[in-house]
Amino acid sequence: MRQYSLLKCFTLYNAPSIIPPMNIASMTEPNLKDRLAIVTGATAGVGRYTALGLARLGAALIVTGRNEKRLAETVRWIQAKVPGARIETEQADFASLSQVRAMGLRILANHPKIDILVNNAGLVMPSRVVTEDGFETTFQVNHLSPFLLTDILLPALKTGAPSRIVNVASMASNWGRIDFDDLNGARSFHMWRAYSQSKLANIMFTYELARRLEGSGVTATAVHPGFVASNFGNKGFWSNVIWKLLRPVQIGQAKGAENSLYAAASPAMKGVSGQYLVSKKPVRSKAQSYDKNATERLWRVSAEMVGISGLL
């Protein structure tokens, strides 16, 4: 089984990390203040700054996270910078499909119209851990739970059309491979292999979603945030060492949010769907992501895993 070099993986992350500063004013749309945006995993890092950027553009927010205290702190942090920001919170652990399902149904019941969904929540696990649903945690949190949440919220996104779905992926997907015979890493597990597979799944989900939503007014875009300075990669001794050595070339969390904000709010992205953005520009993703049989198969398998029909 191929082994993954942490240094090589981090070097890959760093390749597109130089992102031009974003001019928020140039992104403003006249009616953004009347729009509702959902950002998952919004209590830290790129997710928190994505939520802040959308609040500055006037959108009403629903921010999600696992921890009630951190959700409250995030609301205070955003409102201190954007007085009067309209923010709701929703608590759910993406390692629990029942919690994600319940959260999605609550949001749908209270908000029949949604304009922006940013699937940002994600993690990397240093060892193989199986969730209460029986799936490897990285694959469930990074792919299956966003897949389920998106499916639940699609009726409101269609009502809100033109609306946008943004899936936060990663250049790590270039190293990923969807192993349909071992999606849960039961035969062989390496944390970066599992992470890369989940990020490739994000991109393949985006492409298949865009195809299925064609003509609906709902667009789907995948983005790479860049090599962001955070504690995300601090998983184990050697990961910590390499992560610290690469601090000088990492970008700030605010800059890491720029690609998500561009996809979610820029007028230039109006009607644009089925793209993978790096530094606000469409780039080619891994070859497997363009295999229609593979994207359709991943969709069917994911739908079966989360217990839905697989139809939009």
C-alpha positions as CSV (number, residue, x, y, z in Angstrom):
1,M,0.0,0.0,0.0
2,R,1.4,3.4,-1.0
3,Q,2.6,5.5,2.0
4,Y,1.9,9.2,2.3
5,S,4.7,11.7,3.1
6,L,3.5,14.4,5.4
7,L,6.1,16.8,4.0
8,K,5.0,16.1,0.4
9,C,1.3,16.5,1.3
10,F,2.0,19.9,3.1
11,T,4.1,21.1,0.1
12,L,1.1,20.3,-2.1
13,Y,-1.1,22.3,0.1
14,N,1.2,25.3,-0.1
15,A,1.3,25.4,-3.9
16,P,-1.8,27.7,-4.4
17,S,-1.6,29.5,-1.1
18,I,-0.7,33.0,-2.4
19,I,-4.2,34.5,-2.9
20,P,-4.7,38.2,-3.8
21,P,-6.3,40.3,-1.1
22,M,-10.1,40.4,-1.5
23,N,-11.9,43.6,-2.1
24,I,-15.2,42.9,-0.2
25,A,-16.8,46.0,-1.6
26,S,-16.4,44.7,-5.2
27,M,-18.3,41.6,-4.2
28,T,-21.3,43.3,-2.7
29,E,-24.6,42.6,-4.4
30,P,-27.5,45.0,-3.9
31,N,-29.8,42.5,-2.2
32,L,-27.3,40.4,-0.2
33,K,-28.8,41.9,2.9
34,D,-32.0,40.1,2.2
35,R,-30.3,36.7,1.8
36,L,-29.8,33.8,4.2
37,A,-26.5,32.1,4.4
38,I,-25.6,28.9,6.3
39,V,-21.9,28.2,7.2
40,T,-21.1,24.8,8.8
41,G,-18.1,24.4,11.0
42,A,-18.2,28.2,11.7
43,T,-16.8,28.3,15.2
44,A,-13.2,28.4,14.2
45,G,-10.7,29.0,11.3
46,V,-11.9,29.5,7.8
47,G,-15.5,28.8,8.7
48,R,-15.6,31.6,11.2
49,Y,-14.0,34.1,8.8
50,T,-16.4,33.0,6.0
51,A,-19.3,33.7,8.3
52,L,-17.8,37.1,9.2
53,G,-17.4,38.0,5.5
54,L,-21.0,37.1,4.7
55,A,-22.2,39.2,7.6
56,R,-20.2,42.1,6.4
57,L,-21.9,41.7,3.0
58,G,-25.3,42.0,4.8
59,A,-26.4,38.4,4.8
60,A,-28.4,36.9,7.7
61,L,-26.5,33.9,9.0
62,I,-27.0,30.5,10.4
63,V,-23.8,29.2,11.9
64,T,-23.3,25.6,12.9
65,G,-20.9,23.9,15.2
66,R,-20.5,21.1,17.7
67,N,-20.1,23.1,20.9
68,E,-22.8,25.5,22.3
69,K,-20.3,27.7,24.1
70,R,-18.1,28.1,21.0
71,L,-21.2,29.0,18.9
72,A,-22.1,31.7,21.4
73,E,-18.6,33.0,21.3
74,T,-18.6,33.1,17.5
75,V,-21.9,35.1,17.5
76,R,-20.4,37.7,19.9
77,W,-17.1,37.8,17.9
78,I,-19.0,38.5,14.6
79,Q,-21.4,41.0,16.1
80,A,-18.6,42.9,17.7
81,K,-17.2,43.4,14.2
82,V,-20.5,43.7,12.4
83,P,-23.0,45.5,14.9
84,G,-26.5,44.4,14.2
85,A,-25.5,41.2,12.3
86,R,-28.4,38.8,12.2
87,I,-27.1,35.4,13.4
88,E,-28.8,32.2,14.4
89,T,-26.9,29.1,15.7
90,E,-27.5,25.4,15.2
91,Q,-25.7,22.8,17.1
92,A,-24.8,19.4,15.6
93,D,-21.9,17.0,15.6
94,F,-21.2,15.8,12.0
95,A,-20.0,12.5,13.4
96,S,-23.7,11.8,14.1
97,L,-26.0,11.5,11.1
98,S,-29.0,11.7,13.4
99,Q,-27.8,15.1,14.7
100,V,-27.2,16.3,11.2
101,R,-30.6,15.1,10.0
102,A,-32.3,16.7,13.0
103,M,-30.5,20.0,12.4
104,G,-31.3,20.1,8.7
105,L,-35.0,19.4,9.4
106,R,-35.0,22.2,12.0
107,I,-33.5,24.7,9.6
108,L,-35.8,23.6,6.8
109,A,-38.9,24.0,9.0
110,N,-37.9,27.5,10.1
111,H,-36.4,28.7,6.8
112,P,-38.3,27.6,3.6
113,K,-35.9,29.8,1.5
114,I,-32.1,29.6,1.7
115,D,-29.7,31.5,-0.6
116,I,-26.2,30.2,0.3
117,L,-25.0,27.0,1.9
118,V,-21.3,26.8,2.7
119,N,-20.3,23.2,3.6
120,N,-17.2,24.1,5.5
121,A,-17.1,21.6,8.5
122,G,-14.2,19.2,8.3
123,L,-11.5,17.4,10.2
124,V,-8.5,15.0,9.9
125,M,-8.3,12.1,12.3
126,P,-4.8,10.8,13.4
127,S,-6.2,7.2,13.8
128,R,-9.2,5.3,12.6
129,V,-12.3,5.9,14.6
130,V,-15.7,4.6,13.7
131,T,-18.7,6.8,14.4
132,E,-22.0,5.7,16.0
133,D,-23.3,5.2,12.5
134,G,-20.5,2.7,11.7
135,F,-18.5,4.8,9.3
136,E,-14.9,6.1,9.5
137,T,-15.0,9.5,11.0
138,T,-13.1,11.5,8.4
139,F,-15.2,10.2,5.6
140,Q,-18.4,10.8,7.5
141,V,-17.7,14.3,8.8
142,N,-16.1,15.6,5.6
143,H,-18.3,13.9,3.0
144,L,-21.3,12.0,4.2
145,S,-22.7,14.6,6.6
146,P,-22.5,17.5,4.1
147,F,-24.0,15.2,1.5
148,L,-27.0,14.5,3.8
149,L,-27.4,18.1,5.0
150,T,-27.3,19.4,1.4
151,D,-30.0,16.9,0.4
152,I,-32.3,17.9,3.3
153,L,-31.9,21.7,2.5
154,L,-32.2,21.4,-1.3
155,P,-36.0,22.3,-1.3
156,A,-35.2,25.6,0.5
157,L,-32.2,26.2,-1.8
158,K,-34.4,25.7,-4.9
159,T,-37.0,28.1,-3.4
160,G,-34.2,30.6,-3.0
161,A,-32.8,30.2,-6.5
162,P,-30.7,31.7,-7.8
163,S,-28.8,30.2,-4.8
164,R,-25.4,28.8,-4.3
165,I,-23.8,25.7,-2.6
166,V,-20.1,26.0,-1.8
167,N,-18.2,22.8,-0.8
168,V,-14.8,23.4,0.9
169,A,-12.4,20.8,-0.6
170,S,-8.6,20.8,-0.7
171,M,-5.7,20.4,-3.0
172,A,-5.1,17.3,-1.0
173,S,-7.7,15.8,-3.3
174,N,-5.0,15.5,-5.9
175,W,-3.6,12.7,-3.9
176,G,-7.0,11.2,-3.1
177,R,-8.5,8.0,-4.6
178,I,-12.1,6.9,-4.0
179,D,-11.6,3.3,-2.9
180,F,-15.1,1.9,-3.3
181,D,-13.9,-1.4,-1.8
182,D,-12.6,0.3,1.4
183,L,-14.2,3.7,1.8
184,N,-14.1,3.3,5.6
185,G,-10.4,2.4,5.7
186,A,-11.1,-0.9,7.4
187,R,-8.3,-2.8,5.5
188,S,-5.8,0.0,5.6
189,F,-5.8,3.4,7.3
190,H,-3.6,6.4,7.1
191,M,-4.9,9.8,8.2
192,W,-3.8,11.8,5.2
193,R,-5.0,9.1,2.8
194,A,-8.4,9.2,4.5
195,Y,-8.4,13.0,4.4
196,S,-7.4,13.1,0.7
197,Q,-10.1,10.6,-0.2
198,S,-12.7,12.7,1.6
199,K,-11.6,15.9,-0.1
200,L,-11.8,14.2,-3.5
201,A,-15.2,13.0,-2.6
202,N,-16.2,16.7,-1.9
203,I,-15.2,17.6,-5.5
204,M,-16.9,14.6,-7.1
205,F,-20.0,15.4,-5.1
206,T,-19.9,18.9,-6.3
207,Y,-19.6,17.9,-10.0
208,E,-22.4,15.4,-9.7
209,L,-24.6,17.8,-7.8
210,A,-24.1,20.5,-10.4
211,R,-25.1,18.1,-13.1
212,R,-28.3,17.1,-11.2
213,L,-29.2,20.7,-10.5
214,E,-28.7,21.9,-14.0
215,G,-31.6,24.3,-14.9
216,S,-32.7,24.6,-11.2
217,G,-31.0,28.0,-10.5
218,V,-28.9,26.3,-7.8
219,T,-25.2,26.2,-8.4
220,A,-22.5,24.1,-6.8
221,T,-18.9,25.0,-6.5
222,A,-15.9,23.4,-4.8
223,V,-13.1,25.5,-3.4
224,H,-9.6,25.1,-2.0
225,P,-8.9,27.6,0.9
226,G,-5.1,27.5,0.7
227,F,-2.5,26.3,3.2
228,V,-4.1,28.0,6.2
229,A,-2.3,28.6,9.5
230,S,-4.4,26.7,12.1
231,N,-4.1,23.7,14.4
232,F,-5.8,21.6,11.7
233,G,-2.7,19.5,10.9
234,N,-1.4,19.1,14.4
235,K,-2.2,15.4,14.6
236,G,0.7,13.4,16.1
237,F,4.4,14.1,16.8
238,W,5.7,14.3,13.2
239,S,2.6,16.2,11.9
240,N,3.1,18.8,14.6
241,V,6.8,19.2,13.8
242,I,6.3,19.6,10.1
243,W,3.3,21.8,10.6
244,K,5.3,24.2,12.8
245,L,8.2,24.2,10.3
246,L,5.8,25.3,7.6
247,R,4.3,28.1,9.6
248,P,6.2,30.8,7.7
249,V,4.5,29.9,4.4
250,Q,1.0,29.4,5.7
251,I,-1.7,32.0,5.1
252,G,-4.0,33.6,7.6
253,Q,-7.5,32.3,8.3
254,A,-9.1,35.4,6.9
255,K,-7.3,35.0,3.6
256,G,-8.2,31.3,3.7
257,A,-11.9,32.3,3.7
258,E,-11.6,34.4,0.6
259,N,-12.2,31.6,-1.9
260,S,-15.3,30.5,-0.1
261,L,-16.6,34.1,0.0
262,Y,-15.8,34.5,-3.7
263,A,-17.8,31.4,-4.6
264,A,-20.7,32.3,-2.3
265,A,-21.1,36.0,-3.0
266,S,-19.2,37.3,-6.0
267,P,-21.3,38.6,-9.0
268,A,-18.7,36.9,-11.2
269,M,-19.9,33.5,-10.0
270,K,-23.5,34.1,-10.8
271,G,-24.8,31.1,-12.7
272,V,-21.4,29.4,-12.6
273,S,-21.6,25.8,-11.5
274,G,-19.6,22.6,-11.4
275,Q,-16.2,24.3,-11.0
276,Y,-13.3,23.7,-8.6
277,L,-11.7,27.0,-7.6
278,V,-8.2,27.7,-6.4
279,S,-7.2,31.3,-5.9
280,K,-10.6,32.3,-7.3
281,K,-9.9,30.6,-10.6
282,P,-11.2,27.3,-12.0
283,V,-8.6,24.6,-12.1
284,R,-8.5,21.0,-13.2
285,S,-9.1,18.5,-10.4
286,K,-7.9,14.9,-10.3
287,A,-8.8,12.7,-13.3
288,Q,-11.1,10.4,-11.3
289,S,-13.3,13.4,-10.5
290,Y,-14.3,13.6,-14.2
291,D,-15.3,10.0,-14.4
292,K,-19.1,10.2,-14.6
293,N,-19.5,6.6,-13.7
294,A,-17.4,7.1,-10.6
295,T,-19.3,10.3,-9.5
296,E,-22.6,8.6,-10.0
297,R,-21.4,5.5,-8.1
298,L,-20.2,7.7,-5.2
299,W,-23.6,9.4,-5.2
300,R,-25.4,6.1,-5.0
301,V,-23.2,4.7,-2.3
302,S,-23.3,7.9,-0.2
303,A,-27.1,8.0,-0.5
304,E,-27.3,4.4,0.7
305,M,-24.9,5.1,3.6
306,V,-26.9,8.1,4.9
307,G,-30.3,6.4,4.2
308,I,-31.8,8.6,1.5
309,S,-33.2,7.8,-1.9
310,G,-30.4,9.4,-3.7
311,L,-32.8,11.5,-5.8
312,L,-32.8,15.3,-5.7
